[in-house]
């Protein structure tokens, strides 16, 4: 079943899914015309495209129409205050921008709702594959209509792990290289997909046993982290706490691999 026609049974989730679908249609059109896409350079490895801006505008308009009082934390527009101080949308209209600009279909829209400081709903949508990951707190996590569970693998030497790599002046390259060297000696494989929102969802779907990345923003992590937790996985920051949205780093994994992954990279 196409996610365009799926029903989640929740009014809130249907609002989020509709916004992701509408923005996703625009991204797919622009992705098909990648050579003609206008791009401006912000900094090394950090690009903002016309597609990114259009997707963000579409999502904001759709969510404001459905929930007019809610505030926003958005990648390009920053923070937009709302009359309802309890509810804030956290949005990345295009996670995996570099993949998008290079014609690699590994990118996603990420929408989360934070209520009174806690993320209570999340959607991550890859419009090229029409894969919609979604969750509401306490209700489980899903890929399209299929219930998600993290991988059942028990041993770190069987684990497939995804990571992000520091580049340019972002992050501590030396610290990453030391941790990476340690990790590659004990796991089955390491992947660098370039879209942390989907990395987290791959952990939730059992495609990966774990993932980790630094130098992130709240919109990169918010929806995916909830989806991992609701699929039976574990998430923390690099201090072992639950402040990953504030600190901008994240580790996620299934119950067996998570402690060993933390030990290897911290």
BELRA-V174218 format. One record per run of one state. SS is the DSSP state (A for helix, B for strand, O for the rest). FROM is the first residue (numbers start at 1). TO is the last residue. If there is no record, write none. Layout:
ss:from:to
SS:FROM:TO
SS:FROM:TO
//
This chain:
ss:from:to
O:1:10
A:11:31
O:32:33
A:34:36
O:37:38
B:39:43
O:44:45
B:46:49
A:50:66
O:67:69
B:70:74
O:75:77
B:78:80
O:81:83
B:84:95
O:96:96
A:97:101
O:102:107
B:108:115
O:116:117
B:118:126
O:127:130
B:131:136
O:137:140
B:141:143
O:144:145
B:146:147
O:148:155
A:156:158
O:159:159
B:160:163
O:164:172
A:173:184
O:185:188
B:189:191
O:192:195
A:196:204
O:205:209
B:210:213
O:214:217
A:218:230
O:231:233
B:234:236
O:237:243
A:244:247
O:248:249
B:250:253
O:254:254
A:255:265
O:266:266
//
